[in-house]
Amino acid sequence: MKKLFALVAAIAVCSTLSYAQGLGLKGVGGSVGYTSVSFGLGSETFGGFAIGGHVDMGEISPGIQLIPELLYWSASKDISGGTWKTSDFAINANVHYNIAMDGSVKPYVGAGLGMNFLSFTWGYSVPSYTLFGVSYGGSSLASESATRVGINLIGGANYAMGNFTISPEFRYVLASDFNHWMFKVGVTVPMGK
């Protein structure tokens, strides 16, 4: 059984490598979107703006595109008199499986892995006062950072418009205690033929 598995794996790797000669810079683009995250505070959710850049590296096998990207988002919320802020800089390697359909809209599903570099800041402000020459109150600020490996679950569609492609996309990121979802719209400009 192990020999059969090794043989099937070797054939799959060889066929992928032979097809991967079509890899190369096929397009570049950017995206904007909205993200929502809930962590460590029960039912509290944070929403914020996302921006990113991506590269279309072509197909690694028939119908499967390699799309590496850089993505940044930031979100904040006022909770119980304090402000909670979080941000994420992610380096992602995603693959899209293009669903073969007729028409100008080409749906896809995908997945990927990412390194998420997270930053958290929380603080509060209370009225300051002085009593017997000693000041009390004011503001307090604390921050923390963390790194999480994330699994990106992706669904979207490509719509060709002249010399570029518009891609609305929904994404859910599984990142341990920092799961979040995102909706974004990307634009890709082809690079050569």
C-alpha positions, 0 to 999 in steps of 0.5 A: 500500500505504501509503495502504491501511495509513493508511486501515485505521489511521484506521478502527481509531483512529476506531472505538476512540475512538467505543467508548472513550466507555465508559471510566471508573472501573469498579472499584478493587482490590488484590493480593498475590503472590510474585515470583522474579527471577534476574539478574547472578548466574547461576543464583541466584534471589531470591523475595519478597512483592509488593503492588499496587493497580489500577484497572479503567478499562473497555473500550477496545474490545470485550473489551479492558479497560484496567487501570493499576496500581502494584506493589511487591515486594521479595526477598532471599537470602543468598549466599556470606556476604553478603545480596543484596536487590532491590526494584521499584516499577512503574507499569504500564499493562496491557490484558486480553483477556477470553476469552468463555466460559460459566460463573463463571470468565472467563479472560483474557490480556494485555500491558502496559508498565511503568516499573520503578524498581529498587533493589539492596543487597548487603552482607556481614559478617566478624568484626571485629578490632583489630591494632596499634590498627587495626580490620579487618573488620566489615560492608560495604554497597553499593547501586545503583538502575536504571530499566527499561521492562518488557513484562508478559505476563499470563494469569489469570482473573476469578471473580465472588463477590458484590460483588467479583471475585477474579483469580488471575494469572501474569505474566512481565516482560521488563525487559532484564537484569531479567526476572522472574515473578510469581504474584498474586491480586487483588480488585476492587470495582466502582464504580457502574454 
